[in-house]
């Protein structure tokens, strides 16, 4: 049973959300619901789109959350209904640290990468901004260095906001 992780941009244009959803559905299509396990931090954007597509396909979702206060301190008001719904539907919920910190977010990402057989990356191929760590480009590099296969998903016409 392959375990599939997700990394990707949070700031997707509305039309891109549709394109990414369709591309993720296609990427998960080869797996039957009984063998489909996905790991997501359920961040806004790619992480949440993946979690919804996975659950809609009958897969099992492991919500890997940085801290118990993540919802209250990091999730935007606009994303709360989606976040809460996905956490509620998750089969497993795990917290990595007790309190919010940059290290907690990095540890959550590292835990996800160390627990999957494949990483889907909703990524435009651009490097992380100068001086910023932990973005999509960094997650892809860490996965590749660790020997985790990476499938990049960036449909034709996709844009970030």
Backbone bond lengths (Angstrom), bond angles and torsions (degrees), N, CA, C in turn:
res aa  C-N    CA-C-N  psi(-1)  N-CA   C-N-CA  omega(-1)  CA-C   N-CA-C  phi
1 X - - - 1.431 - - 1.528 108.78 -
2 X 1.317 117.57 111.22 1.470 119.65 -178.87 1.525 111.30 -72.93
3 X 1.308 114.97 140.79 1.462 122.19 174.37 1.521 106.15 -103.60
4 X 1.319 115.54 126.35 1.456 121.30 -174.23 1.525 109.22 -116.66
5 X 1.330 115.72 128.19 1.452 121.49 177.38 1.511 110.82 -105.25
6 X 1.314 114.90 168.66 1.466 121.02 -178.87 1.523 109.92 -133.73
7 X 1.299 115.10 141.10 1.461 122.57 166.39 1.511 105.16 -139.87
8 X 1.305 116.85 154.23 1.453 117.71 179.22 1.500 113.21 168.95
9 X 1.289 114.05 172.42 1.451 121.95 -176.55 1.525 111.21 -70.76
10 X 1.312 114.69 145.97 1.459 121.80 177.73 1.523 110.89 -90.05
11 X 1.299 116.71 -31.65 1.466 122.95 -170.65 1.532 111.57 -97.56
12 X 1.328 115.48 71.00 1.459 120.84 -179.26 1.527 110.17 -96.38
13 X 1.330 115.98 137.50 1.456 120.81 176.05 1.533 108.66 -62.51
14 X 1.338 117.99 149.70 1.470 120.41 -177.82 1.530 114.12 -52.17
15 X 1.314 118.08 -43.82 1.470 120.14 178.99 1.528 110.85 -66.26
16 X 1.314 117.04 -29.99 1.461 121.75 179.43 1.527 110.98 -69.28
17 X 1.316 117.15 -33.26 1.467 120.59 177.82 1.522 109.73 -56.05
18 X 1.312 116.81 -44.18 1.469 121.59 179.16 1.529 110.21 -63.29
19 X 1.327 116.48 -46.34 1.468 120.74 -179.81 1.528 111.32 -62.29
20 X 1.314 117.06 -42.66 1.462 121.25 -179.01 1.527 110.24 -67.12
21 X 1.323 116.88 -42.33 1.468 120.54 177.81 1.529 110.40 -56.40
22 X 1.321 116.27 -47.26 1.470 120.78 179.83 1.529 111.12 -63.23
23 X 1.331 117.22 -41.46 1.470 120.85 179.97 1.524 111.01 -66.82
24 X 1.327 117.45 -38.87 1.470 120.09 177.58 1.527 111.03 -67.82
25 X 1.317 117.07 -38.81 1.472 120.03 176.02 1.525 109.92 -58.74
26 X 1.318 116.66 -44.30 1.466 121.06 179.13 1.530 110.99 -64.75
27 X 1.328 117.19 -39.09 1.469 120.40 -179.65 1.520 111.94 -66.74
28 X 1.320 117.76 -31.58 1.470 121.18 -178.87 1.525 113.01 -90.51
29 X 1.314 116.92 -13.50 1.460 122.10 -176.44 1.531 114.85 -54.06
30 X 1.337 119.84 -37.64 1.467 119.23 -178.67 1.537 114.66 -65.46
31 X 1.332 116.79 -14.93 1.458 120.50 -176.65 1.522 110.40 -99.42
32 X 1.319 116.10 135.73 1.455 119.89 174.44 1.511 110.37 -77.40
33 X 1.330 118.25 154.26 1.459 121.11 -178.13 1.528 113.63 -54.51
34 X 1.304 117.19 -35.14 1.472 120.35 -177.56 1.522 112.27 -67.34
35 X 1.325 117.43 -24.12 1.463 120.21 -177.07 1.524 113.56 -107.56
36 X 1.309 117.06 6.03 1.456 121.19 -173.06 1.532 110.92 -98.29
37 X 1.341 115.69 113.03 1.466 122.19 176.03 1.526 107.30 -126.57
38 X 1.323 115.94 126.77 1.451 120.81 179.84 1.513 111.11 -121.35
39 X 1.335 115.52 147.01 1.465 122.31 179.74 1.524 107.45 -120.16
40 X 1.343 115.37 125.25 1.457 120.30 -176.94 1.517 110.34 -145.94
41 X 1.334 115.86 145.50 1.467 121.49 173.33 1.529 110.90 -86.44
42 X 1.308 116.94 -3.16 1.464 125.21 176.21 1.529 113.28 59.03
43 X 1.308 116.19 31.46 1.463 119.71 173.37 1.528 108.59 -66.19
44 X 1.312 115.70 161.28 1.456 121.17 177.15 1.527 109.28 -61.40
45 X 1.301 117.09 147.97 1.456 121.24 178.80 1.515 112.37 92.34
46 X 1.324 116.09 -133.14 1.460 122.29 -172.46 1.526 113.52 -55.75
47 X 1.335 117.84 -42.81 1.469 120.68 -178.18 1.522 111.40 -59.19
48 X 1.325 116.83 -45.99 1.463 120.72 -177.94 1.521 112.11 -72.85
49 X 1.314 116.90 -36.77 1.468 119.51 177.09 1.526 108.98 -61.50
50 X 1.328 117.00 -46.08 1.459 121.57 177.88 1.531 110.86 -58.45
51 X 1.332 117.06 -47.60 1.464 120.57 -177.87 1.530 110.91 -59.36
52 X 1.323 116.98 -43.46 1.462 120.74 179.96 1.529 111.34 -65.48
53 X 1.328 116.65 -45.20 1.468 121.00 179.50 1.540 110.07 -61.71
54 X 1.304 116.36 -43.93 1.465 121.71 178.94 1.528 111.09 -59.08
55 X 1.326 116.87 -50.79 1.462 120.81 -179.61 1.522 111.53 -64.21
56 X 1.327 116.97 -40.51 1.465 120.46 178.50 1.530 111.98 -63.81
57 X 1.339 116.89 -26.53 1.464 121.87 178.14 1.534 111.38 -84.26
58 X 1.328 116.73 -1.21 1.462 120.30 179.33 1.514 113.97 90.69
59 X 1.334 117.53 9.10 1.457 120.78 179.94 1.520 112.38 -79.55
60 X 1.323 114.78 173.33 1.466 122.62 179.38 1.527 108.45 -103.28
61 X 1.322 115.68 131.02 1.460 121.74 -178.10 1.515 110.57 -105.52
62 X 1.327 115.88 128.64 1.457 122.23 168.98 1.526 106.91 -104.39
63 X 1.321 115.56 113.54 1.463 121.37 177.81 1.521 107.47 -87.50
64 X 1.304 115.84 113.70 1.460 122.43 -178.95 1.527 106.81 -105.97
65 X 1.319 116.00 97.78 1.455 121.90 -172.87 1.522 110.22 -102.11
66 X 1.326 116.92 137.39 1.464 119.18 -175.96 1.530 113.25 -59.50
67 X 1.342 116.96 -45.45 1.471 120.94 -175.48 1.521 110.12 -150.72
68 X 1.330 117.46 160.25 1.468 119.88 176.73 1.536 112.98 -61.76
69 X 1.340 118.67 -27.70 1.461 120.20 -179.98 1.536 113.05 -92.91
70 X 1.320 117.17 9.33 1.466 121.85 -179.31 1.526 111.12 -54.72
71 X 1.325 116.85 -46.45 1.460 121.25 -178.86 1.528 110.53 -57.08
72 X 1.324 116.66 -47.36 1.458 121.36 -173.88 1.524 113.61 -77.36
73 X 1.320 117.49 -25.14 1.467 119.36 -174.94 1.524 114.40 -105.75
74 X 1.334 118.29 -21.53 1.461 119.46 -172.84 1.524 115.00 -123.83
75 X 1.316 118.48 -19.27 1.466 120.40 -175.82 1.527 109.00 -88.38
76 X 1.339 116.21 126.61 1.465 120.39 -178.76 1.525 110.05 -67.60
77 X 1.317 115.38 154.66 1.464 120.62 179.29 1.525 111.19 -58.49
78 X 1.317 116.76 -38.00 1.465 120.37 -179.70 1.527 112.11 -66.12
79 X 1.334 116.61 -30.39 1.468 120.80 -176.87 1.537 112.78 -90.48
80 X 1.327 118.11 -12.38 1.463 121.17 -176.00 1.535 114.81 -52.69
81 X 1.333 119.86 -47.00 1.471 118.23 -179.06 1.536 112.54 -60.77
82 X 1.326 116.57 -40.64 1.465 120.41 178.47 1.520 109.85 -66.47
83 X 1.316 116.65 -48.67 1.458 121.76 -179.75 1.521 110.83 -57.16
84 X 1.333 116.76 -51.33 1.458 120.38 -178.46 1.524 111.87 -60.26
85 X 1.321 116.89 -42.00 1.465 120.64 179.12 1.516 112.39 -63.08
86 X 1.322 116.79 -41.41 1.468 120.36 -179.70 1.529 111.18 -70.43
87 X 1.315 117.57 -41.06 1.467 119.80 177.63 1.527 109.63 -62.13
88 X 1.313 116.34 -40.93 1.463 120.79 179.58 1.534 111.47 -63.25
89 X 1.316 117.16 -35.87 1.469 121.35 -178.90 1.533 113.18 -84.51
90 X 1.324 117.35 -11.41 1.473 120.75 -178.49 1.529 110.37 -63.68
91 X 1.311 115.61 143.51 1.465 121.96 178.87 1.523 111.36 -81.01
92 X 1.336 115.23 -31.47 1.467 121.43 178.95 1.518 107.16 -135.63
93 X 1.340 116.16 137.81 1.468 121.75 175.28 1.519 107.15 -125.94
94 X 1.335 116.26 125.70 1.464 120.54 178.58 1.516 109.64 -131.09
95 X 1.341 114.89 141.97 1.460 121.73 174.60 1.517 108.15 -109.41
96 X 1.318 116.63 141.27 1.460 122.15 -175.47 1.524 112.39 -92.75
97 X 1.324 117.32 -37.54 1.464 120.83 -176.94 1.526 108.79 -138.18
98 X 1.332 115.53 168.59 1.468 120.50 -178.35 1.526 113.11 -85.68
99 X 1.316 117.11 -29.69 1.465 120.36 -176.69 1.526 110.82 -135.75
100 X 1.324 115.35 150.29 1.461 120.90 -179.21 1.518 111.67 -64.34
101 X 1.316 114.45 136.21 1.454 122.59 174.28 1.516 107.07 -166.45
102 X 1.308 116.00 163.02 1.459 119.49 176.15 1.524 109.90 -60.49
103 X 1.327 116.43 -36.57 1.461 120.97 179.12 1.532 111.07 -62.73
104 X 1.326 117.95 -38.40 1.470 121.48 178.90 1.525 110.54 -61.15
105 X 1.334 116.64 -41.59 1.466 120.25 -179.96 1.526 111.02 -69.04
106 X 1.322 116.19 -40.23 1.462 120.04 177.07 1.528 110.89 -65.18
107 X 1.331 116.76 -39.84 1.460 121.02 179.26 1.527 111.55 -66.42
108 X 1.333 116.94 -38.61 1.467 120.33 177.34 1.525 110.15 -62.23
109 X 1.317 116.18 -43.59 1.459 120.64 178.70 1.527 110.71 -63.67
110 X 1.328 117.00 -43.81 1.468 121.22 179.35 1.521 110.86 -63.44
111 X 1.322 116.85 -40.66 1.473 120.70 179.20 1.522 110.24 -63.38
112 X 1.339 116.65 -43.46 1.457 120.41 178.27 1.524 109.71 -60.49
113 X 1.324 117.41 -48.13 1.463 120.78 -177.31 1.529 112.25 -63.71
114 X 1.318 117.41 -34.78 1.461 119.86 -178.76 1.524 112.77 -78.53
115 X 1.335 117.10 -8.46 1.463 119.31 -175.38 1.524 114.00 -111.08
116 X 1.347 117.35 5.38 1.466 119.32 -175.96 1.527 112.00 -117.22
117 X 1.329 113.79 158.47 1.468 121.53 178.02 1.529 111.51 -98.49
118 X 1.327 116.08 -16.44 1.466 122.43 -178.03 1.515 107.38 -151.30
119 X 1.329 115.77 139.58 1.458 121.03 175.37 1.520 109.03 -114.95
120 X 1.322 116.59 124.33 1.455 121.44 170.45 1.523 106.71 -92.66
121 X 1.316 116.93 130.97 1.460 121.44 -177.20 1.524 109.52 -123.84
122 X 1.319 116.18 110.42 1.457 121.48 174.32 1.524 104.97 -84.86
123 X 1.326 114.06 93.75 1.467 120.87 -165.01 1.515 110.74 -143.00
124 X 1.322 114.91 134.59 1.466 120.50 179.60 1.526 112.83 -82.88
125 X 1.321 117.14 1.27 1.458 121.45 177.03 1.522 114.53 85.90
126 X 1.314 116.89 -1.07 1.463 120.30 -177.97 1.532 110.57 -84.68
127 X 1.345 117.15 146.85 1.472 119.77 177.00 1.528 110.58 -68.57
128 X 1.323 115.47 162.48 1.466 120.32 175.01 1.525 108.82 -63.81
129 X 1.331 116.62 148.87 1.471 119.11 177.22 1.529 110.50 -59.25
130 X 1.308 115.75 150.56 1.466 122.41 -180.00 1.527 110.21 -52.69
131 X 1.321 115.72 127.64 1.456 121.46 176.56 1.515 115.29 81.22
132 X 1.337 118.63 -0.93 1.460 121.18 179.67 1.523 109.10 -106.19
133 X 1.337 115.39 125.68 1.465 120.64 179.62 1.517 110.19 -107.28
134 X 1.321 115.43 155.21 1.448 120.54 170.92 1.512 116.23 91.05
135 X 1.301 118.22 6.06 1.455 120.88 179.71 1.522 112.61 -78.46
136 X 1.299 115.02 -174.88 1.458 121.64 -177.90 1.523 112.02 -58.92
137 X 1.319 117.24 -44.89 1.468 120.27 -179.60 1.527 110.95 -60.10
138 X 1.331 116.50 -39.32 1.461 120.41 179.49 1.529 111.05 -67.06
139 X 1.335 116.94 -41.87 1.468 120.51 179.01 1.527 110.57 -62.47
140 X 1.316 116.92 -40.61 1.469 120.74 178.00 1.533 110.00 -63.13
141 X 1.318 117.09 -44.30 1.469 120.42 -179.87 1.527 111.09 -63.15
142 X 1.319 117.49 -43.89 1.469 120.87 179.24 1.522 110.09 -62.00
143 X 1.325 117.00 -45.32 1.469 120.46 179.68 1.525 110.99 -60.69
144 X 1.306 116.32 -47.28 1.467 119.39 -179.04 1.527 111.13 -63.11
145 X 1.333 116.75 -40.91 1.472 119.81 178.04 1.522 112.33 -64.70
146 X 1.318 116.66 -28.57 1.464 121.29 179.76 1.533 112.19 -87.77
147 X 1.318 116.27 -1.93 1.460 119.89 179.21 1.520 114.22 83.62
148 X 1.337 117.18 13.15 1.464 120.70 177.14 1.530 107.48 -83.01
149 X 1.333 117.60 123.86 1.466 119.25 177.71 1.527 110.88 -61.27
150 X 1.326 115.64 140.95 1.458 122.27 -178.68 1.525 108.90 -123.38
151 X 1.319 115.95 129.10 1.457 121.79 171.89 1.520 107.29 -110.32
152 X 1.324 116.34 115.87 1.463 121.21 179.91 1.521 108.70 -85.96
153 X 1.318 114.63 131.98 1.464 121.87 178.67 1.516 107.38 -119.84
154 X 1.307 115.98 112.02 1.460 121.84 174.78 1.525 106.60 -150.06
155 X 1.337 116.46 86.43 1.470 120.51 -174.06 1.530 113.15 -61.21
156 X 1.280 114.65 152.37 1.471 121.56 174.65 1.526 109.24 -53.06
157 X 1.315 116.71 129.16 1.457 121.68 179.31 1.522 114.10 89.11
158 X 1.331 118.23 -2.35 1.464 121.22 -179.37 1.532 109.79 -68.15
159 X 1.346 115.00 145.07 1.464 120.96 179.70 1.523 109.72 -143.85
160 X 1.332 114.11 151.27 1.460 120.73 171.24 1.512 109.20 -99.76
161 X 1.314 115.86 155.78 1.464 119.52 178.93 1.530 109.79 -95.50
